Each structure stands twice: as C-alpha cells, then as structure tokens.
Amino acid sequence: MRILAVIPAFNEEKHILKCLESFANQTYKDILFVVVNDASTDGTLSIVQDFIQDRPDFKLVNLNHKSEHLPGAKVVRTFYAGLNSENWKEFDVIVKLDADIILPPDYFEIMIFHLSQNQKVGIIGGLVYIEKNGQWIYENISSKKHVRGPIKTYRSTCFEAIGGLRETLGWDNLDILLAQMHGWEIQTVENIWVKHLKPTAQVYKKSKAEKLGQYFYYIGLDKMLALISCTKASWKEKSLRNFFVSYCAFLKMEKENAQRNISPEEIAFIRKSRRNEIFKKLRL
C-alpha cells in the first residue's frame, strides 16, 4: 500500500528535526512525505531544506503567504496545499501529520498491517502522549477510541467518500462522524504511542470554552444536543462559567446562522448519531 503523508508546518524549528527523523526512520518504506512550510518566520524552512537533501521520499512545498489563522481552517488549507501537489488518488493511504510529533519506527508498518487485515477500517491511528514531569502520559483530551488530528491515517477510498477534510473548527471530529455515516470503521491501536512535543491547543487555552461552543455548532448539533454537550464538558472541567461561555458561543453562532461546511443530510446523521449515543447511555 502506497502512503502519501502531508505535514503542515508553521514556526516549528524547535521540534521539526526530531519529527522528520522519526519519519525517515520508519521501517515501512513505501511512503512519500510532503512537508508544507506555511510561510514560517523562524528557521523551519532551512531545517526542512537541509534535511530533505538527497532524500527522494521527502518533498517540500513552500508557501509564501501564510494561511489565514482561523482555528481548523488554517491547518486544513495548508494540508491541501501539500495533498494537491501530488496526484493523491494514486495512493492507497492518505496521512495528515503534525510537525511536532515523534513516531515509533514501526508505526506505519503496524497501521498498514491493520488496514490490510480489515478492509472496513477507514481511519486509523495510535494514541498521543505528552511529557509531564519527565514521564510520558496519555494526552487525555479525548476518548482513546478517537483518532487524533496530529496522526490521522485514512484509507484513500474513505477519504474520498467523506469529501476529504472540511475547513472548519472540529474537522478532526467531523471526519470521524462522516466516515461512520458512510459505513467505515474507526480503529485506534492503543499499544502504539506517539510522542506529542507540544501539547494541543496551547494558543487557544484562554478561549477553550468559547471554541468548544463554536465546535458544537460547526459539527451540526441542535440546541438540545449542544446544551447536553456543554453541560458534560463543563462538569468535567468543574466550571459553571465554562458552561455559560460555551453555550452562549453556540447560541451566538446559531443566531448569526453561521455557515457550516456540512450538508443537511450530514447534519441529520450527526444529530441522530448523537441522540442514539445519549439514549444508549441512559439505558445503561
């Protein structure tokens, strides 16, 4: 199976060399890595240029104008700059990787093994770990059954079926929902650890609750489902303030009738799926 792996990068001089070294050291070799430099202002470009010399399995796409800094949309646009630099439909597997992760050497060998064993798996990945007090611990911001944005691996037929990635906040949850809508299975390989050198969403830490409400809107939830989701999230954070911030952000988006990058049919499926999850938990 041929793999096309795209790595968006913006100002990653601190981490990108270790990242690229872990990619180059993969035991599975039928991979083309495309690094997309999103007009970095630090030393990212020169580090990548030096590293890929005499490496035919690496390619650089250099953007002169930085993508608009919108949560979700920015990284997806940068990703597509790399994806569209190749005829991606000639590849069996499409991968979106972050430029601040370290993969174990057998990462893709194991991913391909599982994809070969089960033709119904459309999205697959390992688990993401971060360093804390000298130890690597699970980055507990989502379920262990969820394939995280920094290490998205798609069977190309699944990627095409879901219409690719959407330029929106929450793209890396929306793709899972759409894959399920089209009958694909999602798999996490829990014994495979990926080291994440920069914890998720540091830039948006102060506005996390607001972004969460916006995310619930963009993935198509209605008022009741958003209310339940905001309640659950704020309960986990033990913050009543976060509930009001999140839900008000959702209501604001709904009042403004902000554009969603999903169809009415996709919205209907997502809402039905969320309701079924709630009813299932209530029955338990």
C-alpha positions as CSV (number, residue, x, y, z in Angstrom):
1,M,0.0,0.0,0.0
2,R,1.4,3.4,-1.0
3,I,1.2,6.2,1.6
4,L,1.1,9.9,1.0
5,A,1.8,11.7,4.3
6,V,1.4,15.5,4.4
7,I,2.9,17.5,7.3
8,P,1.7,21.2,7.7
9,A,4.4,23.2,9.5
10,F,4.4,26.8,10.8
11,N,7.3,28.0,13.1
12,E,8.3,24.5,14.2
13,E,12.1,25.0,14.4
14,K,12.1,23.7,18.0
15,H,10.6,20.3,17.1
16,I,10.6,19.6,13.4
17,L,14.0,18.0,13.1
18,K,13.2,15.2,15.6
19,C,9.8,14.9,13.9
20,L,11.4,14.4,10.4
21,E,14.0,12.0,11.8
22,S,11.3,9.7,13.2
23,F,9.5,9.8,9.8
24,A,12.7,8.9,7.9
25,N,13.4,6.0,10.3
26,Q,10.1,4.2,9.5
27,T,10.5,0.5,8.8
28,Y,7.7,0.8,6.2
29,K,9.3,2.4,3.2
30,D,6.6,3.0,0.5
31,I,5.9,6.5,1.8
32,L,6.1,9.9,0.3
33,F,6.4,12.7,2.9
34,V,5.3,16.2,1.8
35,V,6.3,18.9,4.2
36,V,4.3,22.2,3.7
37,N,6.0,25.2,5.1
38,D,3.2,27.7,5.8
39,A,5.4,30.9,5.5
40,S,7.3,30.2,8.7
41,T,9.1,33.2,10.1
42,D,11.7,31.2,12.1
43,G,14.2,28.6,10.9
44,T,11.7,25.9,9.9
45,L,12.3,26.3,6.2
46,S,16.0,26.0,6.3
47,I,15.9,23.0,8.7
48,V,13.5,21.2,6.3
49,Q,15.6,22.1,3.2
50,D,18.7,20.7,4.8
51,F,17.0,17.6,6.0
52,I,15.4,16.5,2.7
53,Q,18.6,16.9,0.6
54,D,19.2,13.5,-1.1
55,R,16.0,12.1,0.3
56,P,13.7,11.2,-2.6
57,D,11.0,10.1,-0.2
58,F,10.6,13.7,1.1
59,K,9.3,16.7,-0.7
60,L,8.9,20.4,0.3
61,V,6.0,22.7,-0.6
62,N,6.9,26.2,0.4
63,L,4.0,28.7,0.8
64,N,5.0,32.4,0.5
65,H,1.8,33.7,2.1
66,K,0.7,32.3,5.5
67,S,-2.7,30.7,5.6
68,E,-5.4,32.8,7.4
69,H,-5.1,32.0,11.1
70,L,-8.5,30.5,11.7
71,P,-8.9,27.5,14.1
72,G,-9.3,24.4,12.0
73,A,-9.4,26.1,8.6
74,K,-5.7,27.1,8.6
75,V,-4.3,23.6,9.1
76,V,-6.7,22.1,6.6
77,R,-5.8,24.7,3.9
78,T,-2.1,24.0,4.5
79,F,-2.7,20.3,4.3
80,Y,-4.4,20.6,1.0
81,A,-1.5,22.6,-0.4
82,G,0.6,19.5,0.1
83,L,-2.1,17.0,-0.9
84,N,-2.8,18.7,-4.2
85,S,0.9,18.9,-5.0
86,E,0.6,15.2,-5.8
87,N,-1.9,13.0,-7.6
88,W,-3.2,11.7,-4.3
89,K,-5.7,9.3,-5.8
90,E,-2.8,7.2,-6.9
91,F,-2.0,6.5,-3.3
92,D,-3.8,3.9,-1.1
93,V,-3.4,5.7,2.2
94,I,-3.6,9.4,3.0
95,V,-2.0,10.7,6.2
96,K,-2.1,14.1,7.9
97,L,0.7,14.5,10.5
98,D,1.7,17.4,12.7
99,A,5.2,18.8,12.7
100,D,5.7,18.3,16.5
101,I,5.3,14.5,16.9
102,I,7.7,11.6,17.1
103,L,6.5,8.3,15.6
104,P,7.9,4.9,16.7
105,P,9.9,3.3,13.9
106,D,7.3,0.6,13.2
107,Y,4.3,3.0,13.3
108,F,3.3,2.8,9.6
109,E,4.2,-0.9,9.3
110,I,1.6,-1.6,12.1
111,M,-1.0,0.8,10.6
112,I,-0.7,-0.9,7.2
113,F,-1.0,-4.3,8.8
114,H,-4.3,-3.4,10.4
115,L,-5.7,-1.8,7.2
116,S,-4.8,-4.9,5.3
117,Q,-6.4,-7.2,7.9
118,N,-9.8,-5.3,7.9
119,Q,-11.0,-3.7,4.7
120,K,-13.7,-1.9,6.6
121,V,-11.3,0.3,8.6
122,G,-11.3,3.8,7.0
123,I,-9.5,5.8,9.7
124,I,-6.8,4.5,12.0
125,G,-4.1,5.8,14.4
126,G,-2.2,5.2,17.6
127,L,-2.5,7.1,20.9
128,V,-1.0,10.5,21.6
129,Y,1.2,11.0,24.7
130,I,2.8,14.2,26.2
131,E,5.7,14.6,28.6
132,K,4.9,15.7,32.1
133,N,7.4,15.7,35.0
134,G,9.8,13.6,33.0
135,Q,7.2,10.9,32.1
136,W,5.2,10.3,29.0
137,I,1.5,10.2,29.8
138,Y,-1.6,9.9,27.7
139,E,-2.9,13.3,26.4
140,N,-6.3,13.0,27.9
141,I,-8.4,15.4,25.9
142,S,-10.5,12.8,24.0
143,S,-11.5,9.2,24.1
144,K,-8.9,6.5,23.5
145,K,-11.3,5.3,20.7
146,H,-10.8,8.6,18.8
147,V,-8.0,9.0,16.2
148,R,-6.4,12.4,16.9
149,G,-5.7,15.2,14.4
150,P,-1.9,15.0,14.7
151,I,-1.8,11.4,13.4
152,K,-4.8,11.0,11.0
153,T,-4.4,8.0,8.7
154,Y,-7.1,7.5,6.1
155,R,-7.7,4.7,3.6
156,S,-7.9,6.8,0.4
157,T,-11.3,5.4,-0.6
158,C,-12.7,6.5,2.8
159,F,-11.0,10.0,2.4
160,E,-12.7,10.4,-0.9
161,A,-16.1,9.1,0.3
162,I,-16.3,11.7,3.1
163,G,-15.3,14.5,0.8
164,G,-11.9,15.0,2.3
165,L,-11.3,17.4,5.2
166,R,-13.6,20.3,5.9
167,E,-12.1,23.8,6.5
168,T,-13.8,24.2,9.9
169,L,-13.2,24.1,13.6
170,G,-13.6,20.4,14.6
171,W,-12.5,19.0,11.3
172,D,-10.8,16.1,13.1
173,N,-14.0,15.0,14.8
174,L,-16.2,15.7,11.8
175,D,-14.2,13.3,9.6
176,I,-14.9,10.5,12.1
177,L,-18.6,11.2,12.1
178,L,-18.7,11.3,8.3
179,A,-16.7,8.2,7.9
180,Q,-19.2,6.4,10.2
181,M,-22.0,7.8,8.1
182,H,-20.5,6.1,5.0
183,G,-20.1,2.8,6.8
184,W,-16.4,2.9,7.6
185,E,-15.0,1.7,10.9
186,I,-12.6,3.7,13.1
187,Q,-9.7,2.0,14.8
188,T,-7.2,3.1,17.4
189,V,-4.2,0.9,18.1
190,E,-3.8,1.5,21.8
191,N,-0.4,-0.1,22.3
192,I,1.2,2.3,19.8
193,W,2.3,5.6,21.4
194,V,3.1,8.8,19.5
195,K,5.0,11.4,21.4
196,H,3.5,14.9,21.1
197,L,6.2,17.5,21.8
198,K,3.8,20.5,22.0
199,P,0.5,19.9,24.0
200,T,-2.7,20.5,22.0
201,A,-4.3,24.0,21.6
202,Q,-1.8,26.0,23.7
203,V,-2.6,29.0,21.6
204,Y,-6.3,28.7,22.4
205,K,-6.1,27.8,26.0
206,K,-7.8,31.0,27.3
207,S,-10.6,30.7,24.8
208,K,-11.1,27.0,25.1
209,A,-14.7,27.1,26.3
210,E,-15.8,29.6,23.6
211,K,-14.2,27.4,20.9
212,L,-16.0,24.4,22.3
213,G,-19.3,26.0,21.8
214,Q,-18.4,27.0,18.3
215,Y,-17.2,23.5,17.6
216,F,-20.6,22.1,18.7
217,Y,-22.3,24.4,16.2
218,Y,-20.0,23.6,13.3
219,I,-20.5,19.8,13.6
220,G,-24.2,20.3,13.3
221,L,-25.7,20.0,16.8
222,D,-29.0,21.5,17.7
223,K,-29.8,23.5,20.8
224,M,-30.7,20.5,23.0
225,L,-27.7,18.4,21.9
226,A,-25.4,21.4,22.4
227,L,-26.9,22.0,25.9
228,I,-26.1,18.4,26.9
229,S,-22.6,18.6,25.4
230,C,-21.8,21.9,27.1
231,T,-23.1,20.6,30.4
232,K,-21.0,17.4,30.1
233,A,-17.8,19.4,29.2
234,S,-18.3,21.9,32.0
235,W,-18.9,19.2,34.5
236,K,-15.7,17.5,33.5
237,E,-13.9,20.8,33.9
238,K,-15.8,21.6,37.1
239,S,-16.6,25.1,35.8
240,L,-20.0,26.6,35.7
241,R,-18.5,29.6,33.9
242,N,-17.3,27.3,31.1
243,F,-20.9,26.1,30.6
244,F,-22.2,29.6,30.1
245,V,-19.3,30.6,27.8
246,S,-19.7,27.5,25.6
247,Y,-23.4,27.5,25.3
248,C,-23.6,31.2,24.7
249,A,-21.0,30.8,22.0
250,F,-23.1,28.1,20.4
251,L,-26.3,30.3,20.6
252,K,-24.4,33.2,19.1
253,M,-23.4,31.1,16.1
254,E,-26.9,29.8,15.6
255,K,-28.4,33.3,15.8
256,E,-26.0,34.6,13.2
257,N,-26.8,31.5,11.1
258,A,-23.0,31.0,10.6
259,Q,-22.1,28.8,7.6
260,R,-21.5,25.1,8.3
261,N,-19.3,23.1,5.9
262,I,-21.6,20.1,6.0
263,S,-24.8,19.2,4.1
264,P,-28.3,18.9,5.6
265,E,-28.0,15.1,5.2
266,E,-24.8,15.0,7.1
267,I,-26.3,17.2,9.9
268,A,-29.2,14.9,10.2
269,F,-26.9,11.9,10.5
270,I,-24.8,13.5,13.1
271,R,-27.8,14.6,15.2
272,K,-29.3,11.1,15.0
273,S,-26.0,9.5,16.0
274,R,-25.6,11.8,19.0
275,R,-29.1,11.2,20.2
276,N,-28.6,7.4,19.9
277,E,-25.4,7.7,22.0
278,I,-27.4,9.6,24.7
279,F,-30.2,7.1,24.7
280,K,-27.8,4.2,24.9
281,K,-26.1,5.7,27.9
282,L,-29.4,6.4,29.6
283,R,-30.5,2.8,29.2
284,L,-27.3,1.7,30.9
